[in-house]
Every structure is written in C-alpha cells, then in structure tokens.
C-alpha cells in the first residue's frame, strides 16, 4: 500500500483536495459519463466522504487539525483508486494520505523547532513513504521566496534521512481554476512555476533528481465547462478563504489523480484526471 504525505502552507487546499477525492464516488453515481478511474474511501476516509458534500457544496469547514497530542491525532485517510488502461489490467493505487497541518510547512521556512512538528516530518521521511504531494496556492513574489525557503529546508531533511534519491515529490499549484493560471495548466512547470515561482522551480530542479520530481496543476473545483472557463467556485465572504461549488451539477475537477498516479508509479497519466 503506497503511503503519500500531503504538505503545504495553510489555505493551500489540502483538506479540500482530500474531500474532493472522497466526494468522487458521489459524482460517479450521479454522472452518466464513464470515467477513466474510480475512487473508494476506506476507514477514516469514509468519515471525510460523509462530510465532503458539506465542504464542497456548502463551504462548511472541518475542525482545524489538532496536533497538540502528537501525530496520532492527525487524520490518516485511505483510498483505493483504480485507473483504467487500454488493453491492460487497471492500475490499482492503494493510497494512504496524511493531511499535515499547514503550520509545519510554514515553520520549515522560518527555521522554528517544534518537537511535535518534528514527529510529522520524521514520519513523512520514513522509508515506507513513496512520495509527497506538495500543494501551493499563491504565486506572488513573496510566496516564491517563502515556499522556496521551506522546500529548501525540506530537501535538507531529505538529505539527512537519505531520501533524496528515493522520495518522489509532486509539486502542484492547487487552485488552477483561477483565470490567471488556467491557461498554464497544460505545462505547469513552465507556464505556472517557470513564470510565477521561478526561485521555487530552480531550487527543486537543482536539488531533486529529475526522475523524482514532477510539476502539476490541480483544481478541486474546476471550471464551468470547456468553452466557459470561469471558475466553478464561489468564495464565501467572512469565511477565511472558504469556497463552494458555484454549480454542483457541473462539477468537473481537474488534475486530481495525475500526481497520485505519478507518485505511485513514476509514470505519467495520459489524461488530465
């Protein structure tokens, strides 16, 4: 079973992304279109599945992850994802995903030392972890400086744990439905990271072997339709950046499975799923 950690600063969409995965079975049951993949929530992820509709359609927030008692209090979500492949058996991804609190990523760049956070990072770099999905949500100049510093510190930890050559990193812009980014989704390394987060891209390219690094664009909300690329999301005033689907019946997320498939197999998907 492949274990993957989900990292990122606060408000980068980590929990919304996992809720979107959990909500996928509901989408499949209501859709007449066939899909290249299926998602099944297992164990604690079933609780997230039950709340996912409230999160995505009503903007309700999950309680902030409690970490005072240590790593055992952080949610551990299990999914089974089946990806169809032409003339071959489906690829089955048994995914174990830990949703790490955003404070851990934020403190990486500041150099702060917190014993509880160190436990999370130690788990993230254990030998049985196949890779990390790093979600980023902003592209301002200051964001590039902060994120590049945090990732540089994380890579130093990888070096110390002897994981630099055997831990995959999928780095994704997590809210690519926004108009400034949507056109760059087809080549996110050049058109999103190369254009907006150059320092972050350079550090990753210089420090991580090419075979273990991949750039992605993700949108849990998606756009309204192919010929109407307005974001299918409505930001809720006074809810700290929370958003809901503008038209739930039109929900078509983008790029959610691709980084997981790559982290698990080291291969690219032939679609934007």
N, C-alpha and C positions, 0 to 999 in steps of 0.2 A: 504494500500500500504506500503510495507516494505521499510524503509529507511536505507541505509547502507553507511557508510563512508569508503573511501579508503585512507589509510595512508601509509606512507613510506618515506624513505630518497630520496634525488634527485637521478635520474638514477636507480630507483628500478623497473621501468617498469609500473608505474601506468597508464599513458596515453596510452601506447602501449596495455596494457591489456584491457582497455575500448574500444580502437579502434578495438581490436580483437573481442570483443563482438558485436560491431556494424557491423563488416565485415562478421559476421557469416551468415546472410541471403544470401549474395552473394555466399558464399561457398555452401550453401544448394542448391541454384538454379542451380549450375554447377555440383553437385555431383549426381551420380546415386544411391548412398547408402542411406538407411534410417538412420535417427538419432534418438537418444533417446530424444532429446529435440529440441526446436525451439526458436529462439530469434527474437524479433521485437523491433527495435529502435523507440522511440516516442519523439516528441517535439525536444528539442535541440540536443538530441542524433542522430536525423536524419542528422544534420549538420556533426556530427562526422562520421556517416556512409558514407557520401559523400566523406570525406577526408581519410577514413580508408584505402582504397586501396593504396593511395599515401604514407601513413605512413608505411604500412606493406610491400608493394611491391617495393617502390622506396626510402624509407628511409627519406622522407620529414618530417620535424618536425612541430608540431603545435607551434604557438607563445607561449612563456612562459606565464603561468597563471599570470595575473595581479591581485595583491591583494592590491594595493595602495588605492583603493576606498572602500575596505572592502569586506565582504563575498559575497555580491550580485554580484560581478564581477567574482567569481569563477564558473566554469561550473557545472551545475546540469544535470545529464544525467538520462533519464528514459528508462527502458527496460521492456518488458514483456517476461518472459521465461516460456515455457511450458515443463514440464518434464513428459514423458510417464511412466506409471506404470502398471505392469501386472494386468489385471482383475480389475483395479480401474480407476477412472477418473484421467486425467492428473493433476499433481500438477502445479498450476499457480503461478509464482512468479512475482509480480509487483514490480520491483526494482527501487528505486531512489538512485542514487550513486553520491556522491560529490567527485570530484577529488581534494584533498587538496594539495597545493604546498609543495614540499619537504622541504622547509625551516622550516616549522612548526615542522616536526619531528626532523630535525637537531637541532633546538633550544631547544627542550624538554630536550635533554641530557646536554646542556650547562647551562640550568637554566636561559637563557635570557628571558626578559619580553618584549613583543611587544603587544600593545593593539589590533592591527589588528589580530594577530595570536590568541590572547585570544578569539576573537569572533568566530574563526573557531573551536577552541577546545570546546567552550561553546555549539556550535551547535552540535558538534559530540557527546556530552554527554547529549543531550536533551532526554526527556522521550520517544519520538516517534521514536528514533533511535534504531533499533533492534540489530545492531551489527557493528563491524568494521573489515574490511579486511586489515590486515597489510602485506604489501609486502616488503620483504627483498631480496637483490640480491647478497650479498657478504658473505663470510664465513671465512675471515681472523680473526686472534686473536683480532686485533684492532676493527674490525667490531663487534665482540661479545661484547666487552667492551662498545662501543658506543651505540649499539642497546639495550643492557640490561639496560643501564642507562636511555635511552629515554623511554623505556617501563615501567621502574620502576616509572618514573615521571608521565607517563600517568595513571598508576594504582593508584597513589596517587590522581590524579584529579578525577578518578572514585570514589574513596572512599569519597572524599569531596562532590561529587554530588549524593551520594547514588546510584551509578550504579554498584558497584562491584558484586552484586548478580543477576543483571538482564540485563547485557550487554554482548552479546557474542563476543568473539574475535577469528577470524580465522587468524592464523599466517602462512604465506606461503613463501617458497623460490620461487621467481618468474621466475627464468631463469634456470629451472632444466634440460633443454636440453643439458647443458654442460656435457661433459664426466665424470667429477669428481662427478657429482650429479645424473646423470640419473638412475644409478642402485639403488639409495636410495629413489626413488620416491614412491615405494610401501608402505614403512613405514617411512614417512618423519620425524616423531617425533624422532625416534631412530636413523635412518641411515643418516639423514641430520642434524637436530638440536642437537640430542644427540651426534653426532660425531664431529660436527664443531662449533656449537653455544651453548655450554653447559651452560654457565652462563645465557644466554637469556632463554633457556628452563627451567632452575631451578627457576628463578625468576617468570616466568609465572606459573609454576606448583605450587609454594609455595603461590602465591598471588591471583590466579584466581580459583574459584570453577571448578572442573573437568567437570561439566555439561555445563559450559560456555566457554570452551577452546578447540580448535581443531587445529591441525597442518596439513599443506597441502604442496604439491609440484605442481607448475604451470609452464607451458611453453606455451607462446603465439605462438611461432614459431614451436615447436615440433621437431621431428626428421624426417629423410627422410622416413623410413619405419621400420616395426618391426624388420626385420632382417638386417637393416642397420641403427644403432642408431647414425649416425652422425647428429649433429645439422642442422636443415633445416634453417640456418641463415647465413648471411654473414655480418661481421662487416665492416662498411664503414670508411675508413681512413680519418682522419681530420674532423669527424662529431661528436666528443664528445661522443662516445659510441653508436651511432645510428647503427641499423642493419636492414637488409631487408631479406625477404624470399629468400633462395637460389633457391628453385624450387617451385614457387607458385602453380603449379598443384598438388603438393604433400602435400599441407598444411594440417596438422592434429595436431591441438593444443592439449595440454594435461592438464587436471585438472582444466579447467577454470570455469566450472559450479559447481563443487562439493562444494567449500567453500560457494558459494552463496546459494546453496540449504541448506547447514547446518546452515548458519546464519539465514535463513528464517524459517526453520522448526525445527532445533535442531536434525535432523536425518541425517544419512549418506546415500549417494547415493551408489548404487550397481554397479557403473561403474567408469571409470576414466575420465568421461566427464568434 
